[in-house]
Amino acid sequence: MAKRPGGELATRPLHFIWLTDCSGSMSIDGKIQALNNAIREALPHMQTVADENPNAEVLMRVLKFSSGAQWHVSQPTPVADFKWVDLQTDGVTDLGKALSLLAEQLRIPPMTDRALPPVLVLISDGCPTDDFHKGLQALMNEPWGKKAVRIAIAIGEDADTEVLQKFIGYPELQPLQANNPEALVRHIKWVSTAVLKAASSPASQAVGATASGLNVPIPVPLAKTDPSIAGDVW
Amino acid sequence: MCGNAAMNEWRTLKASVRGAAHDRTGLPNQDAVRVSRFNDARSFIVAVADGHGSAKCFRSQRGALLAVVMAKQVCAQLFKLGSPSQIKRWAEEELPKGLVRCWREQVDQLIKRQPFTPKELEPLDAASRQQVETHPYLAYGSTLLVVIVAPGFILYLQLGDGDLLTVSAAGEVERPIPKDPRLIANETTSLCSDQAWNEIQVRFQTLAGAPPALILAATDGYANAFRDEAGFEQVAGDLWALLRDGGDAAVKPHLKNWLNEASQQGSGDDISVGLIWRPMALPGMPQSPRLE
């Protein structure tokens, strides 16, 4: 066959970014270890979902925040090569700084306009200790920040769900509440599979044509399997 | 001015393939592409449309087909006008509304003949169903790209995502209509959008100098298959070089395979392409207009 016209072909990148609260309170009652375990357990499921859609390249990163914010995994890493490195805790809850740092990476460039909508998963057990609104504004000023699928998981009853709801931005989609390790595993698995699948193969649609404003149809979260198994510990 | 002799030199090619992702899920190709000649036999139109694939746009395959068919009907009015300035004004001021109105009228007729069925509406949640029932054009949502080549002018028109590229005889690639930076994350302006005519971009080009050597119109699945913008723009330059050196035979037998490869190894999306090119008076080339 004659040489194909054009440059290098490539599948479309799908950036999946964990935004994790590593403040001191996350060490209480094993929250951080439960989070480490839940994400590690979810990785094979993410790999399966990624394999089902060879036209999306799922690239993972981890951003952690406590006193300040920094990338825990800064390089967008294909899910097949991704290894979870345990998070440690210390300090306060500078979520605003984390969102500002995230916004820098969602600019075009380094992002491309051909990417699939990024998935941003915010996990927190407390209230922001810095200027959250400034960080959120920086994120929403970026086209990919605005178009990202934004999911939030509240760990324990002290989590500021109002802040998490503002991060999500759509009233139809509420923060997922995890008051025990089992619920956390369930929610992490849901975002790692159902949400990832939805984001990796979104059909095109007219601007403003969604009832909710969400540009990716988010499936219904997994139901709790047996309420008697796990009581609230957080 | 591009006279009759020059018009006779234009050639066209087209191809459309079902996306790799649609192959996996069993969905049809929701794109449409059409090349046809106007009554004057000297002017022709290439129209490309990309039906939205979301659950609410369950008749978008028909919406795209309708778009490329009605584009010719509406654009034919251009040739009832006199001077290039009249044509330009009408194309910029009246054509967008005319296209949207005509598409919607035809959608209305289709829905009247074939109302939405419970089977079509069943997969939708309550909010989406209500949205489709109050705004039925959504079900047929589609983009539209049009190129008209006439003896005195070329008209480019774009609603929604997709790409129009031109190549000069020297191989320089340009976009006659700039990309809309708002159209990311698989969201697009559409024939079904409110006041869609305001979103239509029109570029009227009088043929005073050398016309482009090649014009490419493609749905967004093609550009999204390449690692970067330069890789996609190279498509237009490469196609021009192939057609210039080898004529139709260098491209036509391979075009579908190339599009399939781009979808499989790239975007996964349906891909449709319309090509208009101007052979450089190569020996042995037929001189009558030929539409693919």
Interface residues (C-beta under 8 A of the other chain):
Chain A: M1 A2 K3 R4 P5 G6 G7 E8 L9 A10 T11 R12 N53 P54 N55 A56 T112 D113 R114 A115 L116 P117 P143 W144 K147 S201 P202 A203 S204 Q205 A206 V207 G208 A209 A211 S212 N215 V216 P217
Chain B: A20 A21 D50 H52 G53 S54 A55 K56 C57 A127 S128 Q130 Q131 L138 G141 D161 K179 P181 R182 L183 I184 A185 N186 E187 T188 T189 S190 C192 S193 D194 D220 A223 N224 A225 F226 R227 D228 A230 G231 F232 Q234 V235 D238 L239 L242 A250 H254 N257 W258 E261 A262 S263 Q265 G266 S267 G268 D269
